[in-house]
Amino acid sequence: MQTGDPQDRFLRLFTANDAAIRAFVRSLVPTRQDAEDVMQEIAVVLWRKFAELPDDDFRRWAFGVARYEVLAWRRDKARDRHVFGDDTLDLLADASEQAMPAHEARREALELCLSKLPAPQRELVRQAYAPDTRIDQLAATLGRSAMAVYKTLHRIRLALVDCTRLQLAKEGLR
């Protein structure tokens, strides 16, 4: 659905690519908080320069902007011993950008496989992997032992691995 409103178009493109851009940035900076800080700057720059989008390849353009914003962040943090050098950063950025299509395919396959799980299993996975979840507390809520929940999650994970591998193989990927 294409609209003439540049703000609407930007929001749709940015939202569709946010996870990939975020993963790319996260691969180049040491902490999640650093990635969040850099992502804020990236969003501002992308919006300001949206009219300059060279073609319809928003993701490629956004990765380029992200790379420059990470470099700017790195210059600001140059005295911090935990920051990579420019050469290392370039190698990581190139590797991350090349790996992104495969990562995206695995994520989509996993989402498809999750959607195929019976509702109770899907809900258990959602609850178990929610932030700050402790399995012992979840088990108590469910009226089960922690070991029973761990075993169930293990079986679900094995099924998801098999399903994901099968899905990727159908698409000619590994």
C-alpha positions in Angstrom: 0.0 0.0 0.0 1.7 3.1 -1.2 0.6 6.6 -0.1 1.6 10.0 -1.2 2.2 11.2 2.4 6.0 11.1 3.0 5.5 10.7 6.8 3.2 7.7 6.3 5.6 6.2 3.8 8.6 6.7 6.1 6.8 5.2 9.1 5.8 2.2 7.1 9.4 1.6 5.7 11.0 2.3 9.0 8.7 0.0 11.0 9.1 -2.8 8.4 12.9 -2.5 8.7 13.4 -1.5 12.4 14.3 -5.0 13.6 16.9 -5.5 10.9 18.4 -2.1 11.5 18.4 -2.6 15.2 20.1 -6.1 14.9 22.7 -4.5 12.5 23.5 -1.8 15.0 23.5 -4.2 18.0 26.2 -6.2 16.2 28.4 -3.2 16.0 28.2 -1.7 19.5 29.0 -3.3 22.9 25.7 -2.9 24.8 22.0 -2.8 24.2 21.8 0.7 25.7 24.5 1.9 23.3 22.4 0.4 20.5 19.3 2.2 21.7 21.2 5.5 21.8 22.5 5.0 18.3 19.1 3.9 17.0 17.5 7.2 18.2 20.1 9.1 16.2 19.6 6.9 13.2 15.8 7.4 13.3 16.3 11.2 13.4 18.8 11.2 10.5 16.7 8.8 8.4 13.6 11.1 8.8 15.6 14.3 8.1 17.2 12.8 5.0 14.2 10.7 3.8 13.6 13.0 0.8 17.1 12.1 -0.3 16.4 8.4 -0.4 18.4 7.5 -3.6 16.1 4.7 -4.8 13.5 2.4 -3.3 16.0 0.3 -1.3 15.2 1.7 2.1 17.0 -1.0 4.0 20.3 -0.7 2.2 20.2 3.1 2.6 19.3 2.8 6.3 22.2 0.4 6.9 24.5 3.0 5.3 23.1 5.7 7.5 23.4 3.3 10.5 27.0 2.6 9.7 27.9 6.3 9.7 26.0 6.9 12.9 27.8 4.0 14.6 31.1 5.6 13.4 30.0 8.9 14.8 29.1 7.3 18.1 32.5 5.5 18.1 34.3 8.9 17.6 32.4 10.3 20.5 33.4 7.3 22.7 37.0 7.1 21.3 38.6 7.2 24.8 36.6 4.2 26.0 38.7 1.1 25.7 35.6 -1.1 25.0 35.1 0.5 21.5 36.3 -1.2 18.3 38.7 0.5 15.9 37.5 1.7 12.5 38.9 -1.4 10.7 37.3 -3.8 13.0 34.0 -1.9 12.9 34.1 -2.0 9.1 34.7 -5.8 9.1 31.9 -6.3 11.6 29.5 -4.1 9.7 30.2 -5.8 6.4 29.8 -9.3 7.9 26.6 -8.3 9.7 25.1 -6.7 6.6 25.9 -9.9 4.5 24.4 -12.1 7.2 21.2 -10.1 7.5 19.2 -11.9 4.8 20.0 -15.3 6.3 19.2 -14.0 9.8 15.9 -12.6 8.5 15.0 -15.9 6.8 15.7 -17.8 10.1 13.6 -15.4 12.0 10.7 -15.7 9.6 10.9 -19.5 9.6 10.9 -19.5 13.4 7.8 -17.2 13.5 6.0 -19.5 11.1 6.9 -22.5 13.2 5.8 -20.7 16.4 2.4 -20.0 14.7 2.0 -23.7 14.0 2.4 -24.7 17.7 -0.8 -25.5 19.6 -2.0 -22.4 21.5 -1.1 -23.7 25.0 2.5 -24.4 23.8 2.7 -21.0 22.1 1.5 -19.3 25.3 4.1 -21.2 27.4 6.9 -20.1 25.1 5.6 -16.5 25.2 5.5 -16.5 29.0 8.8 -18.3 29.5 10.7 -15.9 27.2 9.1 -12.7 28.5 11.5 -10.2 30.1 12.4 -10.9 33.8 10.6 -14.3 33.8 11.8 -16.9 36.2 10.9 -20.5 35.4 10.3 -21.4 39.1 7.7 -18.5 39.4 6.1 -19.5 36.0 5.9 -23.1 37.1 4.2 -22.1 40.4 1.7 -20.0 38.5 1.0 -23.0 36.2 0.7 -25.4 39.1 3.6 -27.5 37.8 7.1 -28.2 38.9 10.0 -26.2 37.5 11.5 -29.4 36.1 8.2 -30.2 34.3 8.2 -26.7 32.7 11.9 -27.1 31.7 11.2 -30.5 30.1 8.1 -29.1 28.2 10.1 -26.1 26.9 12.9 -28.4 25.9 10.5 -30.6 23.8 9.0 -27.4 22.3 12.5 -26.0 21.4 13.4 -29.3 19.7 10.2 -29.2 17.7 10.9 -25.6 16.7 14.4 -26.4 15.7 13.2 -29.3 13.5 10.4 -27.2 12.0 12.7 -24.2 11.3 15.3 -26.4 9.6 12.6 -28.0 7.5 11.2 -24.6 6.5 14.6 -23.3 5.6 15.4 -26.4 3.6 12.1 -25.9 1.7 13.4 -22.4 0.8 16.8 -23.7 -0.2 18.5 -22.2 2.8 20.3 -23.7 5.8 
